[in-house]
Amino acid sequence: MDHRPVCGQRGGDRQTFSNACQAEAGGYRVVSQGECRRGGGNAGGGGWGDRPPQRACTREYAPVCARRGRDMRTFGNSCEAESAEYRVVRSGSC
């Protein structure tokens, strides 16, 4: 896995991701290279919100269909889906 931390933003929430690919998979727009700075840019005021830092995922290709709310997406593996805060609903593409 490529570990090049980025700060991603979605709405008023900023979160640090292991790389730009994970940020984009989670629906975040990359706003800066490196970790998000504490105390700024987050609606909750904590820099990372209430979420734990993203975990590192392998590049193993084992596609899954995952859901978050009404949004369903195909991810390369279950780790990537869970890191993006999606719930895996079945193996394979959506």
PLY file of the C-alpha trace (Angstrom):
ply
format ascii 1.0
element vertex 94
property float x
property float y
property float z
element edge 93
property int vertex1
property int vertex2
end_header
0.00 0.00 0.00
1.15 3.48 -0.84
1.43 5.47 2.42
1.39 9.17 1.56
-0.96 10.84 4.05
-3.40 13.45 2.82
-6.04 15.62 4.44
-9.46 15.11 2.86
-12.58 17.21 3.24
-16.26 16.38 2.77
-18.61 19.17 3.75
-17.32 20.60 7.05
-15.52 17.39 8.01
-11.76 16.95 7.53
-10.06 13.61 7.96
-6.55 12.20 7.48
-6.23 9.29 5.03
-3.27 7.02 4.25
-3.34 8.17 0.62
-5.40 10.12 -1.91
-7.04 6.97 -3.27
-8.56 6.14 0.13
-9.74 9.72 0.58
-11.47 9.73 -2.79
-12.96 6.27 -2.17
-14.52 7.67 0.99
-16.08 10.57 -0.90
-13.54 13.12 0.37
-11.74 15.78 -1.68
-8.00 16.06 -0.98
-7.31 19.55 0.38
-3.64 19.17 1.40
-0.74 16.75 1.49
0.12 15.33 4.93
-2.08 14.91 7.97
-4.91 17.30 8.78
-3.85 19.85 11.36
-5.52 19.56 14.74
-8.00 22.23 15.72
-8.93 23.43 12.24
-11.43 22.86 9.50
-13.64 20.29 11.13
-17.25 20.93 12.08
-16.58 19.32 15.47
-13.43 21.39 15.96
-11.11 18.44 16.65
-9.18 18.12 13.39
-10.11 14.46 12.87
-13.66 14.48 14.20
-14.83 11.56 16.27
-13.40 8.95 13.90
-10.23 6.97 14.51
-7.38 7.42 12.01
-7.70 5.36 8.82
-6.17 1.90 8.92
-3.82 0.65 6.23
-5.35 -1.76 3.72
-3.66 -4.23 1.40
-4.01 -4.01 -2.37
-5.55 -7.50 -2.52
-8.25 -7.52 -5.20
-11.30 -9.22 -3.74
-14.18 -6.92 -4.79
-17.11 -6.30 -2.48
-20.35 -4.39 -2.75
-20.83 -2.01 0.18
-23.46 0.46 1.34
-23.50 3.70 3.29
-26.98 5.11 3.60
-28.49 4.89 0.11
-25.12 4.91 -1.63
-23.84 1.54 -2.86
-20.32 1.20 -4.27
-17.88 -1.48 -5.33
-14.55 -1.51 -3.47
-11.39 -3.49 -4.22
-11.65 -5.30 -0.88
-13.56 -5.22 2.41
-10.85 -3.27 4.22
-11.14 -0.39 1.76
-14.93 -0.40 2.13
-14.80 -0.40 5.93
-12.12 2.32 5.95
-14.49 4.49 3.91
-17.20 3.75 6.52
-19.27 1.56 4.21
-20.89 -1.71 5.31
-20.13 -4.71 3.12
-23.37 -6.26 1.84
-21.97 -8.98 -0.45
-18.91 -10.28 -2.27
-18.39 -9.14 -5.85
-19.36 -5.99 -7.69
-22.58 -4.09 -7.01
0 1
1 2
2 3
3 4
4 5
5 6
6 7
7 8
8 9
9 10
10 11
11 12
12 13
13 14
14 15
15 16
16 17
17 18
18 19
19 20
20 21
21 22
22 23
23 24
24 25
25 26
26 27
27 28
28 29
29 30
30 31
31 32
32 33
33 34
34 35
35 36
36 37
37 38
38 39
39 40
40 41
41 42
42 43
43 44
44 45
45 46
46 47
47 48
48 49
49 50
50 51
51 52
52 53
53 54
54 55
55 56
56 57
57 58
58 59
59 60
60 61
61 62
62 63
63 64
64 65
65 66
66 67
67 68
68 69
69 70
70 71
71 72
72 73
73 74
74 75
75 76
76 77
77 78
78 79
79 80
80 81
81 82
82 83
83 84
84 85
85 86
86 87
87 88
88 89
89 90
90 91
91 92
92 93
